[in-house]
């Protein structure tokens, strides 16, 4: 029931944003774009004796609304287990910037994504896909347009559950609050100079 409330709330915010956007399309289209490495996946990889890489592309649709598709890959060797976890993820976020400052400043939004996960060790190999929805709130700071610091708080809601119920990976298959500070390197600014 709680999951349905969160999905309904984020859907209402999304549809209200679209309605407002249609009323002010002519004067609000700006078209700013940010192609960036997301170092949060590298941090997760290093914390689990592995590595990770995330790339996202955020495009400002209106002064207050952006779309952010992302791609990620991680290979992890979780502590106290003999499993190797490999993930490939795709997701998209819709972000609302309430102060009309473009892609800089506070935002709220929602996202949805799928992680294709493979667990393996010497005795087994299992694959699954995990679909999640996640309302998110954050504040993006730009440092000379080359680096973005992005503190965020989100709640990951699993849409589908996996048949992999191993205690070593239970954390990966649960609803949970995620928070942190992402550091993003703006590749589009570096390569267009």
PyMOL commands that set and color helices and strands:
alter all, ss='L'
color gray80, all
select helices_A, chain A and resi 2-23+25-28+40-47+167-173+187-191
alter helices_A, ss='H'
color red, helices_A
select strands_A, chain A and resi 33-38+51-62+65-76+84-96+105-120+125-143+147-158+176-186
alter strands_A, ss='S'
color yellow, strands_A
deselect
rebuild
show_as cartoon
